[in-house]
Amino acid sequence: MTDVLVIGGGPTGLTLACDLARRGAAVRIIDRAPEFPTGSRGKGLSPRTLEVFDDLGVVDRILASGVSHLRHRKYRGTEVIAEVDPQAGQVPTPEVPYPAALMIPQWRVERILRERLDVLGVTVERGAELRDFRQDADGVTAAVGEERIRARYLVGCDGGHSTVRKALGLAMRGETPEMEVMAVGDVRVDGLARDAWHQWFTGDGTIMLCPLPGTDFFQIQSSHERGPDGAPLEPTLERFQRTFDRVAGVPGVRLHDLTWCSTYRVNVRMVDRLRVDRVFLAGDSAHVHPIAGGLGMNSGIQDAYNLGWKLGLVVAGRATPGLLDSYEEERLPIAGWLLEITSERLAAVLEAVKEKGGGLDAVASPELTQLLLRYPWSRLSRQAGRTIGVQPGDRAPDAPLRTADGVPSHLFELFRGPHFTLLAIGEHDVPPLDGADPAIVRSHWIGPGGLRDDGGHVAAAYGMNTLVLVRPDGYIGLIADPDDERSVGDYLRSLRSRAEQD
């Protein structure tokens, strides 16, 4: 028996598998595709996702493979009518080390995560298609090809056409709005600079060409060519060129080497459950939405990061299965919010492009960074003392520190790893935590005899003379008074207490 069987080898499944593997869980991850995908598909990572990848140990490679502050250049024909950096002013701060979204093709994100997973001793099993599964009180039996795999839990990360979701009988409720479909693909382009995201919006159609970092390809997004009956035609290289010539009309620009293409239609749909007993859904298998803001890949990664630490504790016997109920409790409202905000931002873009100089930069919104996502309603967000700044359920911000002998450090370095982090901030050292499982929490004193709060950023963000318990996924679990070790101990012990969890 394996602990967790992950269905789907995209960013959601890979993030979950990495998080579980580093916790020592026995995990298998399968994907029905015989070869790994090479199309760009999603191409942006949010600041919060970069923080997740910092924790997983891959952020340096991710940053080296992408680009931020790519300018949007908007045209009418050959004339540049506007140029803007939608991320202008987004610079690193002590609290937010990754303030700007990163442009990077999805296939490269997947490759980096697969290589990290290989280091952790797990390989994606290609050409392995889930046929069906059944659950019982002790686990899940999955039919994968001719093999039967026995797992304690199964997670469907298998996209919008999810086999797992369909087998559970869960419907994707919502709508498919009547609006223009979009053709998308990866092409090489002669005659166009790679220093900007080129955009043309006219009454005759739309075409955009975005350089993909680390490659000599552009992602092309365009309105479809139409047949005699007005129906959209399947995208091809010749049709992309025809659209470019008609809409942009820039001489000397030639498209070639179309390596991947698809058609995108707006869907605004989600399930009403993320868990059925021992089976979970994450990412596009549970919610699909407009591409505005690029939150599809990112929201799936956040789902996986929320679920990973909880499954990891349960399969290790350090928490009861009741902890797993908090996954749906926390992420289902976020999925609903996601559909609302992306629909709202898509509407903003569609209005903006009607005006001269309008473009995709109209999608910009602080919510799209995902840094503002929080879980104040969760059973895992508890307050036992006064709060100044962050609240239970909030994202835990970063801050610079120094060790007693002057070595630079920062909070994210303390958080990195599969554990809870207890911060004693102020004059009082870390209290003893009698009865709490020492394997799941690491404690640090930020005060006169411990780590130094350079610049007072920790105190400003978290308050002075307080205990702050940070969850393994970087959210505040508990805030307590400096001498209230009982509340911290109760919180950690409750992870193993069925009565308190339920």
Secondary structure, 3 states (H helix, E strand, C coil): CEEEEEECCCHHHHHHHHHHHHCCCCEEEECCCCCCCCCCCCCEECHHHHHHHHHHCCHHHHHHCCECCCEEEEEECCEEEEEECCCCCCCCCCCCCCCCCEECCHHHHHHHHHHHHHHCCCCCECCCCEEEEEECCCCEEEEECCEEEEEEEEEECCCCCCHHHHHHCCCCEEECCCCCCEEEEEEEEECCCCCEEEEEEECCEEEEEEECCCCCCEEEEEECCECCCCCECCCCHHHHHHHHHHHCCCCCCEEEEEEEEEEECCCEEECCCCEECCEEECHHHCEECCCCCCHHHHHHHHHHHHHHHHHHHHHCCCCCHHHHHHHHHHHHHHHHHHHHHHHHHHHHHHHHCCCCCCCHHHHCCHHHHCCCCCCCCCCCCEEECCCCCCCCCCECCCCEEECCCCCEEEHHHHHCCCCEEEEEECCCCCCCCCCCCHHHEEEEEECCCCEECHHHHHHHHHCCCEEEEECCCCEEEEEECCCCHHHHHHHHHHCCCHHHHC
